Amino acid sequence: MARAISVQPSQDWDGNDGPWSTFAIRVGTPPQTVRVLASTTVPETWVVSSGGCVASDPASCSDSRGVLFSPNASTTWDNMGDFALDVEKNLRNYSSNWDHGNYGFDTLALGYLGSGGPEMEHSVIAGLNTKDFYLGSIGLSSQTINFTTSDNPPPSLLSNLKINNKIPSLSYGYSAGAQYRKTSSLSATQTLTILGLKKVPGSLTLGGYDASRRPPNNDIAFAFADDISRDLVVGLQSIAYSDAEYTRKSLLSSGILTFIDSTVPHIWLPLDACQAFESAFGLTYDNATDLYLVNSTLHDKLTKQNASISFLLGDYKNGFAGGETVEITFPYASFDLEVSSPIVPQPTRYFPLRRANNDTQYTLGRTFLQESYLTVDYERSRFSVLQATFPDGAVPGLVPIISLNDNSTIASTSRRESDGLSIGTLAGIIAGAVVAFFLILAAISLLWWKRRRRSGSQEIPIQEAIKEPETESSSRSIIGGELNTEFGNGKYRPPEVEGSPGSRGKLAEAEGNHGGAEVEGTIGGAEMYGSGGVSEMEGKGPMAELDAVHVYELPAGDLKATVPRSGSGQESIQIATIAQSRRKKQRKER
């Protein structure tokens, strides 16, 4: 089975409305390395093309946009032409005629050179010239890519990886990263150090999720919405504000349905909710930029105030209230962002909240995914949104999500009978089956070997075998050819195999200190959302004894018993004749 793969963060923080953690990819032949974001809506890969910077732009334009890609410099570029990006057209700033891309096919590799990321030929690439989307993106949607000039739509990046057995399923896990989070002991591949401060980069796993970046033992999952172009819809039931003065002050008068989309940076809410934010944070709306700009005085005040905001989410099917819910809490620092050229002339702090004109614009953008971990399973049309975790010293714990087409998946097992498998149980099912299989196989092999050893050994002479039968109280169990009457504490402990729970080793190909399915990280083959190991199996009752073979005294008569002896053929012993001679001798003595 293919493994879940982690896309390597670039270790840079880019963009003109963040900064945001980006990921490294290589496009073309020879490969050109660029830095991009992750889009939960786009099915193809976006890069900023050579037309993305013009003569009037500063010299730093290319680097600030993640480095430009030049199709003309790639010998494997297959041009298709210009097409509309067709993403978030309902939102202001993303509906202009400039929002198109130069589409084509080219070789795509994930991660820096030498990182071991997969490489895919003939991947769909869109070269951006617009500045509305300032950075490129890795497309995470599984939808096919439709072109008006072709009747054969190419697969998405995620589908292409699955078709070529690079990942186990059409699924992913993603968190945008948090440049304001300071960590002390994460590995060099997980943190970026600037002036001694370490920032937590984004986490992107394809074909599964990273257990180190989300809480364990939480399998709450939501259903996809009916519109495939806006599938990740949640019921936003409440928004609560808390600081030293207020505890859970409401900022949302009534629940709304809102779309999660990392392609855009902002959070788009109804006007009355935006006005409640204005009151709570002292924000002022700037009509020229359509943003909430924050000056240095207000910034200092809000930093000291250190308020938090909590979003309560539920399944969209439950509407605006009820059902299972998840709460995501954000510190003020997650809203302390910076906007720069070409939106404003000079870098300026701003609060990433936007006023929505209608319910089609309600959106939770990339800002929301700084403190959230999103897991999406396209094969089951389910997803989860949980509070992201930032543990010191954590290493990636990649957990695969098993495909519905995988024969090892037990599709009938579910926490919700009507909804099918929840995302949180899938890895546990497979890992548990693997553990049970190897333990049973080891026990059967041991029993077969011991029986064969007994059957091949030399049998005892018949004189020693002729004796009184054992009573029930004196019978003993035979394990491995030895007679045993006690096993330590009375419990039989089967021999451990490599990777058994007792040794906390590896059952299958796994990187990390865990058994179970092919996963990397620290969790064992437990429930998919959990992080515990698998308990060692113990027998609670006496072990069944092997059937005893009792040998009884032979009756007198002309019976000939033949006993095989190793290496000497067969010998006959006239037992009846010996018995008759003894009786004749006794009569003579009388």
Backbone hydrogen bonds, N-H to C=O, Kabsch-Sander energy under -0.5 kcal/mol:
donor,donor_aa,acceptor,acceptor_aa,energy
5,I,206,L,-2.4
7,V,204,L,-2.7
10,S,22,T,-2.9
11,Q,22,T,-0.5
14,D,12,D,-0.5
14,D,20,W,-2.7
15,G,64,S,-1.0
20,W,14,D,-2.7
21,S,176,A,-0.7
22,T,12,D,-1.5
23,F,36,V,-3.4
24,A,8,Q,-1.9
25,I,34,V,-2.2
26,R,109,A,-3.0
27,V,32,Q,-2.3
28,G,107,T,-2.5
32,Q,27,V,-2.5
33,T,31,P,-0.5
34,V,25,I,-2.4
35,R,66,G,-2.4
36,V,23,F,-2.6
37,L,136,G,-3.1
39,S,138,I,-2.5
40,T,38,A,-0.5
45,T,124,V,-1.7
46,W,137,S,-3.2
47,V,126,A,-2.6
49,S,47,V,-0.6
49,S,128,L,-2.3
50,S,69,F,-0.9
52,G,49,S,-2.3
53,C,50,S,-0.6
57,D,54,V,-1.6
61,C,58,P,-1.9
64,S,60,S,-2.6
65,R,61,C,-1.4
66,G,63,D,-1.6
67,V,62,S,-3.2
69,F,48,V,-2.9
73,A,70,S,-1.2
74,S,71,P,-1.7
75,T,29,T,-3.0
75,T,73,A,-0.5
77,W,74,S,-0.9
78,D,105,F,-2.6
79,N,77,W,-0.6
80,M,103,Y,-3.0
81,G,103,Y,-1.5
83,F,101,G,-2.3
85,L,99,D,-1.8
86,D,99,D,-0.5
91,L,88,E,-1.4
94,Y,91,L,-1.4
99,D,96,S,-1.6
100,H,98,W,-2.5
101,G,83,F,-2.9
102,N,127,G,-2.5
103,Y,81,G,-2.8
103,Y,101,G,-1.0
104,G,125,I,-2.0
105,F,78,D,-2.4
106,D,123,S,-2.1
108,L,120,M,-3.1
109,A,26,R,-2.7
110,L,118,P,-2.2
111,G,24,A,-2.7
115,S,112,Y,-2.2
120,M,108,L,-3.7
123,S,106,D,-2.6
125,I,104,G,-3.1
126,A,45,T,-2.6
127,G,102,N,-2.3
127,G,125,I,-0.5
128,L,47,V,-3.2
128,L,126,A,-0.6
129,N,100,H,-0.7
130,T,100,H,-0.5
134,Y,132,D,-0.8
136,G,35,R,-0.5
137,S,46,W,-0.7
138,I,37,L,-2.5
139,G,137,S,-0.6
140,L,39,S,-2.4
141,S,42,V,-2.1
145,I,154,P,-2.3
146,N,144,T,-0.7
150,S,147,F,-1.4
157,L,43,P,-2.3
158,L,141,S,-0.6
160,N,156,S,-2.6
161,L,157,L,-2.1
162,K,158,L,-2.0
163,I,159,S,-3.1
164,N,160,N,-1.7
165,N,162,K,-1.8
166,K,161,L,-3.2
167,I,161,L,-0.8
171,S,169,S,-1.7
172,Y,376,V,-2.0
173,G,205,T,-2.4
174,Y,374,L,-2.7
175,S,203,S,-2.0
176,A,369,L,-2.3
177,G,369,L,-0.6
178,A,200,V,-2.6
181,R,178,A,-1.0
183,T,181,R,-0.5
183,T,198,K,-1.0
187,S,394,A,-0.5
190,Q,187,S,-1.7
191,T,187,S,-1.1
192,L,199,K,-1.2
194,I,192,L,-0.6
194,I,197,L,-2.4
197,L,194,I,-1.9
199,K,192,L,-1.6
200,V,178,A,-1.6
200,V,181,R,-0.5
203,S,175,S,-2.4
204,L,7,V,-0.5
205,T,173,G,-2.7
206,L,5,I,-2.9
207,G,171,S,-3.3
209,Y,399,V,-2.0
211,A,209,Y,-0.7
211,A,397,G,-3.3
213,R,210,D,-1.6
214,R,211,A,-1.0
217,N,529,Y,-1.3
222,F,383,F,-3.8
224,F,381,S,-2.0
225,A,231,D,-2.3
228,I,226,D,-0.7
230,R,227,D,-1.5
231,D,228,I,-0.5
233,V,231,D,-1.7
234,V,258,T,-2.5
235,G,314,G,-3.0
236,L,234,V,-0.8
236,L,256,I,-2.8
237,Q,235,G,-1.1
237,Q,312,L,-2.4
238,S,312,L,-1.0
240,A,310,S,-2.5
241,Y,249,K,-3.0
242,S,308,S,-2.4
243,D,246,Y,-2.5
249,K,241,Y,-3.4
251,L,239,I,-2.9
252,L,239,I,-0.6
256,I,236,L,-2.1
258,T,234,V,-2.5
258,T,256,I,-0.5
259,F,362,Y,-2.1
260,I,232,L,-2.6
261,D,259,F,-0.6
261,D,364,L,-2.1
264,V,261,D,-0.9
267,I,352,P,-2.1
268,W,266,H,-0.5
268,W,363,T,-2.9
269,L,267,I,-0.6
269,L,354,R,-2.1
274,C,270,P,-2.2
275,Q,271,L,-2.4
276,A,272,D,-1.6
277,F,273,A,-2.0
278,E,274,C,-2.3
279,S,275,Q,-2.0
280,A,276,A,-2.1
281,F,277,F,-2.7
282,G,278,E,-1.5
283,L,278,E,-1.0
286,D,291,L,-3.1
287,N,285,Y,-0.7
290,D,286,D,-1.9
291,L,286,D,-1.1
292,Y,351,F,-0.7
293,L,284,T,-0.5
293,L,291,L,-0.9
294,V,349,R,-2.8
299,H,295,N,-2.4
300,D,296,S,-2.3
301,K,297,T,-1.9
302,L,298,L,-2.8
303,T,299,H,-2.3
304,K,300,D,-2.0
305,Q,301,K,-2.2
306,N,302,L,-2.2
308,S,242,S,-2.7
309,I,330,F,-2.5
310,S,240,A,-2.6
311,F,328,I,-2.9
312,L,238,S,-2.4
313,L,311,F,-0.6
313,L,326,V,-3.3
314,G,235,G,-1.7
315,D,324,E,-0.7
316,Y,233,V,-0.6
318,N,315,D,-1.7
319,G,316,Y,-1.7
321,A,318,N,-1.1
326,V,313,L,-2.3
328,I,311,F,-2.5
330,F,309,I,-3.3
332,Y,307,A,-1.3
334,S,331,P,-1.5
335,F,332,Y,-2.3
336,D,333,A,-1.0
337,L,335,F,-1.5
337,L,350,Y,-1.6
338,E,18,G,-2.9
339,V,348,T,-3.2
340,S,16,N,-2.2
343,I,340,S,-1.7
344,V,340,S,-0.7
348,T,339,V,-2.8
350,Y,337,L,-2.4
351,F,292,Y,-2.9
353,L,351,F,-2.7
354,R,267,I,-2.9
356,A,269,L,-2.8
356,A,354,R,-0.6
361,Q,358,N,-1.6
362,Y,359,D,-0.7
363,T,268,W,-1.2
364,L,259,F,-3.2
365,G,266,H,-1.3
365,G,363,T,-0.7
366,R,264,V,-2.9
367,T,265,P,-1.8
368,F,365,G,-1.1
369,L,365,G,-0.8
370,Q,367,T,-1.3
371,E,368,F,-0.7
373,Y,386,L,-3.1
374,L,174,Y,-3.0
374,L,372,S,-0.5
375,T,384,S,-2.4
376,V,172,Y,-2.8
377,D,382,R,-2.8
378,Y,170,L,-2.3
378,Y,376,V,-0.5
379,E,170,L,-0.7
380,R,377,D,-0.5
381,S,377,D,-0.7
382,R,377,D,-1.9
383,F,222,F,-2.2
384,S,375,T,-2.6
386,L,373,Y,-2.3
388,A,371,E,-2.6
389,T,213,R,-1.3
394,A,391,P,-1.3
398,L,396,P,-0.6
399,V,209,Y,-3.1
401,I,207,G,-2.2
402,I,400,P,-0.6
403,S,168,P,-0.5
406,D,403,S,-1.3
409,T,406,D,-1.6
411,A,409,T,-1.2
413,T,410,I,-1.4
414,S,412,S,-0.5
416,R,420,G,-0.6
417,E,415,R,-0.5
419,D,416,R,-0.6
420,G,416,R,-1.0
425,T,422,S,-1.3
426,L,422,S,-0.6
426,L,423,I,-0.7
429,I,425,T,-1.8
430,I,426,L,-1.7
431,A,427,A,-2.8
432,G,428,G,-2.5
433,A,429,I,-1.9
434,V,430,I,-2.2
435,V,431,A,-2.4
436,A,432,G,-2.5
437,F,433,A,-2.3
438,F,434,V,-2.1
439,L,435,V,-2.1
440,I,436,A,-2.4
441,L,437,F,-2.5
442,A,438,F,-2.2
443,A,439,L,-2.1
444,I,440,I,-2.5
445,S,441,L,-2.3
446,L,442,A,-2.2
447,L,443,A,-2.2
448,W,444,I,-2.4
449,W,445,S,-2.1
450,K,446,L,-2.2
451,R,447,L,-2.1
452,R,448,W,-2.1
453,R,449,W,-2.0
454,R,450,K,-2.0
455,S,451,R,-2.5
456,G,452,R,-1.5
457,S,454,R,-1.0
464,E,461,P,-0.7
465,A,461,P,-1.4
466,I,462,I,-1.7
467,K,465,A,-1.0
467,K,551,V,-1.1
474,S,471,T,-0.9
475,S,471,T,-0.6
475,S,472,E,-0.6
477,S,484,N,-0.8
479,I,477,S,-0.6
479,I,482,E,-2.0
482,E,479,I,-1.5
484,N,477,S,-2.0
484,N,482,E,-0.6
489,N,487,F,-0.6
490,G,487,F,-1.4
491,K,487,F,-0.8
493,R,491,K,-0.5
500,S,497,V,-2.3
503,S,500,S,-1.2
504,R,500,S,-1.1
505,G,500,S,-0.9
508,A,516,G,-0.5
510,A,508,A,-1.0
511,E,519,V,-1.0
512,G,510,A,-0.6
513,N,521,G,-0.6
514,H,512,G,-0.9
519,V,517,A,-1.5
520,E,398,L,-1.9
521,G,511,E,-1.7
524,G,532,G,-1.0
526,A,524,G,-3.0
528,M,424,G,-0.6
529,Y,424,G,-1.9
530,G,527,E,-1.9
535,S,533,G,-0.5
539,G,492,Y,-1.6
550,H,548,A,-0.7
559,L,557,G,-1.9
561,A,559,L,-0.6
561,A,573,I,-0.9
562,T,560,K,-0.5
563,V,561,A,-0.5
563,V,571,E,-1.1
565,R,569,G,-1.5
568,S,565,R,-1.8
571,E,563,V,-0.9
573,I,561,A,-0.9
575,I,559,L,-0.6
575,I,573,I,-1.7
576,A,559,L,-0.7
578,I,574,Q,-1.5
579,A,575,I,-1.8
580,Q,576,A,-2.0
581,S,577,T,-2.0
582,R,578,I,-1.6
583,R,579,A,-1.4
584,K,580,Q,-2.0
585,K,581,S,-1.9
586,Q,582,R,-1.7
587,R,583,R,-1.8
588,K,584,K,-1.9
589,E,585,K,-1.7
590,R,586,Q,-1.2
